[in-house]
């Protein structure tokens, strides 16, 4: 048959170069093991046309095949991601081509609102199934490395608020406030006057209800608002896990806006994911294409060098930079573990396609951070040319909590 020679040739090549603990189950009942070890992952191909996804694999094509139900996959999630990565990496070497360059996208307010709604308005119950109790959806901070997720997320928030030297009575703007955990902590611990903005209606409703339950409505407002429409000035500004949605072309505008909103002696923290590709290429082996199609429409990751240059050009002086890549590896791994642990419940909350997208995405993110495809940077800055009197002379203050 036409497919048999192609399959035999591919299997022989993979066995010679990879020795994967992978089993293929074909539509005709035959099965093929690709390595000498006991298979950890099984891929079921329902018909001959499904072979196309394996013969020239990338993380985009393999992810698409799984999400769209063209392939069925069984095994531990981390093993599935590792094997998919090896297949994609080997396939790319055979094709001898690099990942494509980012194509800058338009980022109108309407487009950004739709993209945010697609990602964040799946449902609050869905996010509750794998996040911590405070619903913090960004990189945690593991002071010792063995903290549970909730503790590490609380430490991350405290780390940020301590870094920006938040004081009682300060006004704080949190851009992309999520479900409100940071502004709630800022109001409770520091008695700050806080404004949180989000483009997600479900996040706004959740955060507002929580704030009312805690009796903090006199200190916190949550607004459904685009950052470009914010007015006023603030002593402190935080942006946590938001600027990935801004777009490469809009970075100068974004930082110029933050500069306008920041008080003359104020401090701003930008906490966000950056690509480690200095030439602004997408994530390796097709992962970027998969994420753009299924997870983060309109998402674009700059290199940290691009970020620092855009900040300086916008009149913001970088005061401190910290890379938390290892911390995000662990955060994503814990999210993926929670997702697997609550598998049956999650299936009742979303359709099969959404379930598959998120299942593979969370584990894939842990892999990407672990292998330095992407990193997480906290950048502390203030207005360029101003006195830095708001900060102590050494970094020691950041760890006195």
N, C-alpha and C positions, 0 to 999 in steps of 0.2 A: 504494500500500500504506500501511497505517496508520503505519508507522514513517518513511516517506520524508519527510513534511512536518515531523515533529518533528526529524529529523536535519538537514534543509535549514535549518530555522530556527535550530537550535543552531550549525551550522557558520557560517552567515552572521553570527551574533552574535559568535562567538569570533574570526572573521577581522577583524571591525570593531574589536574591543577589545584583542586580544592578539597576533595575528600570530605564532603559535607555529611553530617548526620541527618540526611533528608531522604524521605521515601515519597515516590510518586505513585499514586493510584490512578490508573487509566480508566476510561469510560468502558473498556471491554473486560474489566476485572483483573487485568494484569497489573503487577506492581514492580517498581524498579527502585533499588536502594543505591544511592549515589556515594556512599562512604562505607568503610568497613565497620564503623561503630554502630551500635544500636541506634536506630533513627530517633531523633528528638522531635522532629517536625514531619508531618505528613501533608502533602498537597494533593488534593483530588481534582482531576481534570474531567469535567462532565462530558466533553466532546472534543474531537480532534482540533477544532479551531482554537481551543484554549491553549494549545501548544505555542501559539504566537507570543504569548506573554512571557514564556520561559526562554524561548530560543534567542530573543534579543532583549534581555531583561534590563530594566532600570527601576529605581524606586518609584518613579511615577507610574510606569506601566504595571508593575506588580501591585502597587497600592490600588491603582484603578481597577485592576482585575478582581482584587479581593472585595473592594467596596461595592462594585457593581454586580457581585455574585458570579463572576466568570470562573473564579477558582474558589475552592473551599480549602481552608487551612486549619490544621489541628496541631496543638503543641503549646508549650509554655510561651507566653508572649515575648519574653526577652530573647528566647531561642529563635522564634520566628523572625524577629527584627534583625538579629545577628546574621541569620542565614540569608535573608533578603538582601542585606547590605553586601555580603560576600558575593552573591550572584550579580548584583548590580555593579559592584566594583570591578569584578572580572569582565563583565560585559562591556563596561566603559573602556577598559584597557584594550579589549579586542577592537572596539570602534575607534580608539585613539582620538577622542575628542573631549573637550572640556565642557563643563556646564555652561549654558548660555548666560549672557549678560542680563542683568536686571533691565527690564524695559520700564522706564519711569511711567507711572500711571497718573491720570488726572485724579485729583482729590477734591471734588466739589463737596460742599457740605451735605448735599443729598446723597451722593455716592458713599461718603464716609458713614453717614447715618445708616444706610442700608447694610453696609459691610459689618458694622458693629452689631446691628440687630441680628444679622445672620449668625454671628459667632456667639454672642452673649445672651441672646434671648431664646436659647433652646428651651430652657425652663430653669427656674431656681431649684426645683427638686432634683434636676439632673446634676447641677453643679454640687449640690449638697451630697450627692452620692460618692464623690471622690475628693472634695476639698475638706479642709478642717472646719470646725464649728463656726469660726468667724467668717468663713467664705472668703478667704484671701487667695486670689488667683494670680500669684506672682512668686518670684523666687524667694524661698525662705532663707533664713540665716542660721547656720548650725555652728554655734559657738564652740562646742566640743566635738560635734560630728555624730553624736549618738542620740540627739534629742528626737522626740516624737514630732510629728508634723505641726500640731497645734502650738507646741512650745517654740519651735523654730520660726513659725510665722509671727508669733508675738515678738520674738527677739529681732526679727527683721524690721518690724514696725518701730520698735524702740531704737534700733540701730540708726534708722533713718531720722527719727525725731531728735535723737541725741546729736547726730552729725550736723543737722541744720541749726543746732543750738536753740531749739524752741523754748520760749519763756512764757510765763503766765501773762495773759493779755495780748499776746501776739495775734495778728490776723494770719490765717493759713489758708491758702488755696491748694486744693488737691485736684489735679487734672487727671481725669480718668479714674474716678474714686472707687470704681467697682461697687462692692456691697457695703462700703462705708467703714471698714475696720480701722483704717488709718485715722480718719477724722474723729471717730469715736474715741480712740486711744488718746489723740491729741487733746480733745476736750476734757476727758476724764483725768488724765495724768498731769497735763500742763495748763488746764483752764484756758486753752486757746479759743479764739473765735474763728470758726472754720466754715469754709464753703467747699463743697465737693461737687464736681460736675461730671456728668456721664452722658453718653448718647443711648444708653440702654434703659428703656422704660422699666423693665423688670428689675434691674439693679436699683433704679431710683425708688421704686415702690418698696422693695425689701429694706433698703437702707433707711428710708424715712420711717417706716414702721418700727424698725429696731431702735432708732433714735428716740422716738416717742415713748417706747417701752422703758427706755433708760432715763427718761426725763431730761434729755439733753437738747431739746428743740430750741432753747434760748441761746445755745452756743454753736449749733450746727445747722446749716441749710444744704440740702441736696437738690441740685438743679439739673434739669434735662437741657443741656446746653453744649454747643460746639465751642472749643477753646477760642476760636476766632471771634466769638461774640461776647467774651468776658470783658468787663470794664472794671476800673478801680485800681487800687494799689494794695499790695499785700507785703507784710513783713517776711513771710516765708512762703515758698511755693514748692510743692512736690508733684512729680509726675512719675507714676510707678506703672510700668507695663503698658504705657499708652503710646509712646512716640513711634513704636513700630507701625502704627496706622497712619502716621503723618505723611509719609512719602518722601523719597529722596529729593525731589525738586522743591518740596515745601519746607525742608529743614531750615533754611534761612528765615523764612517767614515765621515759622514756629518759634524759633529762639528769639527773633525780634519781638514777637508778641509777648513772650515771657519776660523779656527785658523791660518792656513797657509796663507790665503788671507788677514788677518787682520794685519794692521801695529802695531808695538810694543806698541804704545800709543793710539791705535784705540779703537773704541767702536762698538759693534754689537747688533742689536735688532732682536730677534726671536719672531714673533707674530703668534701664531698658536693654533689650537684646540687640546685639550687633553681630553681623557676619564677620568671620575671620578671613574672608577673601578680600584682599586689598584692592582687587580690580572690580569689586561690586558684582561678582558672579553669584548666581543662586546657590542654594545649599547643594551639596555634592550628590552625584549619581541620580539626579532626578527628584530628590526630596523636595527641592524648592518648588518645582512644578506641581507636585502633589499637594503641597500645603496651599499654594495659591489657588488651586482649583477647588479644593474641598474644605479647607479649614479657615484660612485667613484671606479672603478676597480683599484686594487693595493693600495687603501687607507688604512692606518693603523694609529690608534691614540694611542700614549703612555700616561701614567699618568705623571703629572707634576714632580713627584718624579723621574721617569725614565729619564725625560729630564734633570733635574738639575744634576743628577749623571753623565749622558753621557757628559754634558758640562764640568763638573769638571774633569772627566777622560781624556778629550780631551785638557786640559790645558786652559780652559776658566773659569774665575771667575764670578759668578753671582753677579751683582751689585744692581739689582732691579727687583722685580717681581710684576706684577699687574694683577688681575683677572678681566676681562671685560665680565663675563658671562651675566649679566643683559643687557649689551649693545648689545650683539649678539642676545639675545631674541628679543629685539626691532627691530634690523636690519632685522632679518629674517621675523618678522611679517610685516614690511613695504614692504619687497620684495614680500611676499605672497599677500599682499593687492594690490600692483601694478600688480602682475600677474593676479589676479582676475579682476581688473579694465580693463585690456587690453586683456581679455580673447579672444574676437573675432579676434583681430589682431594676437595674438600669434598662434591661430589655422591655420592661413594662412602661418605661417613661418615654422612650423614643422609638422611631421605626428602625428596621434592620440596617438600613444604609447609614443613618446617623450613628448607630451603635458601632458599626464597623469603622467608620471614619475616626471616631474618637479613640477607639480601642487601639488602633495602630498608631495614631498620632501621638498619644501620650508616651507610649513606649519608644517610639521613634525619636521623640524629643530628648528623652533620657540618653539615647545612643548618640545623638548629634552633639549634645553638650559634653558627654564623656570623651568624645573623640575630637573636640576642639573645632567642630564645624561652625559652631556659634558660641558666643560668650555673653555674659551678663555684666554690664558695667553700671556702677553707681558713680555719677559725676556731680560733685558739689561745686557750685560756682556762685559768683556775685558780680555786681556791675564792675566792669573794667575801670581801672584807674581810681577806684574808691579805697578808702582805708579799710583794712580787714580786721578792725577792732572787735567785730562781732565774734571772732574765732580766737580761742587760746593759741599760744605760740606753738604747742606741739599737738600731735594727733591723739595724745593720751586721753583727752576728754571724751573721745568717741566711745571709749570702753568703760567709762565710769557710769554705770547705770544702777 
